[in-house]
Amino acid sequence: MKKQEIRTLFKQKRRALTPGELDLRSSQICERLFANFQLEGKTISLFLPIERHREINTYEILEKGISIGTRIGIPKANMENFCMKHFVYESPSQLQLNEMGIPEPNSGKVLKDSEFDFVIVPLLAIDSKGHRVGYGKGFYDRFLENCSSKCVTIGLHLFDDIIEIDEISSHDKPLDYCITPSEIHRFERK
């Protein structure tokens, strides 16, 4: 499938989820994340959900991470150059919605891309090699380019579907893992 077709399909699938289904799937993914990855004392990048797009609720991951001593960087997007920088999460008061409805920090200590042990990556769909389809602006591909080679990338997917993507470019960065409500997929880096 072409990326635009994939985006349309999975946006429709998200809209079809009831609020209860979205909450349940989000909780199942959070449980799998903490049961299978050692995040205590680590530095992670964590996106916060665009609620109008029915994205996975990552606030549960934020709260649990803070409770075990995880240092969490929240991204802030630069819409002019499609890059992001991360601020250490300190409190809800530092967050505000940007023009796209993304909760972002408006202040705080900036983290270097190379400081992350784990990056939690949003996606609409994923293939069997770990290539993802996002919203198409390339924010995460640019960011991951600057992360350490030891940094572990984990996509969060509300559905169990693994699809075929017809258009993989050299800029697309495959993920190491993808967590769905019912399983964890591990991908081999080349």
JOMO-V628749 format. One record per residue. RES is the residue in one small letter. PHI is phi in radians with two decimals (* if undefined). PSI is psi in whole degrees, 0 to 359 (* if undefined). Layout:
BEGIN
res = {RES;RES}
phi = {PHI;PHI}
psi = {PSI;PSI}
END
This chain:
BEGIN
res = {m;k;k;q;e;i;r;t;l;f;k;q;k;r;r;a;l;t;p;g;e;l;d;l;r;s;s;q;i;c;e;r;l;f;a;n;f;q;l;e;g;k;t;i;s;l;f;l;p;i;e;r;h;r;e;i;n;t;y;e;i;l;e;k;g;i;s;i;g;t;r;i;g;i;p;k;a;n;m;e;n;f;c;m;k;h;f;v;y;e;s;p;s;q;l;q;l;n;e;m;g;i;p;e;p;n;s;g;k;v;l;k;d;s;e;f;d;f;v;i;v;p;l;l;a;i;d;s;k;g;h;r;v;g;y;g;k;g;f;y;d;r;f;l;e;n;c;s;s;k;c;v;t;i;g;l;h;l;f;d;d;i;i;e;i;d;e;i;s;s;h;d;k;p;l;d;y;c;i;t;p;s;e;i;h;r;f;e;r;k}
phi = {*;-1.36;-1.04;-1.14;-1.13;-1.10;-1.02;-1.05;-1.06;-1.35;-1.16;-1.11;-1.07;-1.11;-1.07;-1.33;-1.25;-1.33;-0.97;-1.15;-1.12;-1.08;-1.11;-1.10;-1.09;-1.07;-1.14;-1.10;-1.17;-1.04;-1.05;-1.11;-1.05;-1.32;-1.34;-2.03;-2.29;-1.49;-1.79;-1.06;1.29;-1.69;-1.89;-2.20;-1.65;-2.35;-1.38;-1.83;-1.30;-1.50;-1.11;-1.20;-1.67;1.00;-1.30;-0.93;-1.37;-1.64;-1.13;-1.13;-1.14;-1.02;-1.13;-1.17;-1.04;-1.06;-1.15;-1.89;1.52;-1.42;-1.55;-1.99;-1.75;-1.82;-1.31;-2.21;-1.52;-1.80;-1.32;-1.48;-2.00;0.99;-1.96;-2.39;-2.18;-1.99;-2.03;-1.11;-1.27;-2.07;-2.87;-1.06;-1.18;-1.53;-1.72;-2.60;-1.37;-1.49;-1.15;-1.68;1.49;-1.63;-1.19;-2.31;-1.30;-1.86;-2.88;2.21;-1.36;-1.47;-1.73;-1.36;-1.01;-1.29;-1.43;-1.44;-1.52;-2.38;-2.15;-1.62;-1.96;-1.33;-2.80;-1.68;-2.76;-2.57;-1.86;-1.26;-1.87;1.59;-1.37;-2.00;-2.00;-1.91;-1.52;1.74;-1.68;1.39;-0.95;-1.27;-1.07;-1.15;-1.10;-1.13;-1.02;-1.72;-1.38;-1.07;-1.16;-1.51;-1.15;-1.68;-1.85;-2.29;-1.50;-2.01;-2.20;-1.23;-2.17;-1.51;-1.10;-1.94;-2.05;-1.74;-1.90;-1.32;-2.03;-1.76;-1.85;-1.17;-1.46;-1.25;-1.68;-1.21;-1.55;-1.45;-2.49;-2.44;-1.84;-1.98;-1.03;-2.06;-2.81;-2.10;-1.78;-1.98;-2.00;-1.48;-1.36;-1.75}
psi = {150;152;320;323;320;315;313;313;311;335;320;317;320;315;332;345;137;161;323;319;318;315;316;312;320;316;320;319;318;314;316;321;308;335;338;351;136;98;349;127;6;167;123;150;129;121;151;149;144;101;325;343;6;41;159;138;105;3;329;321;318;310;315;319;313;320;338;10;24;135;122;125;128;128;150;124;141;109;352;319;4;37;168;153;158;141;140;129;128;318;162;337;343;359;144;154;134;185;343;1;17;125;123;153;143;1;173;179;131;136;144;149;326;352;349;135;324;144;122;120;131;154;159;325;165;153;181;352;3;7;137;160;122;213;356;7;347;15;310;325;318;316;313;335;330;357;159;150;342;349;133;129;131;116;149;122;124;347;158;355;131;125;172;132;122;333;87;127;167;342;343;122;115;151;163;322;160;130;127;175;335;353;173;128;136;132;144;128;142;*}
END
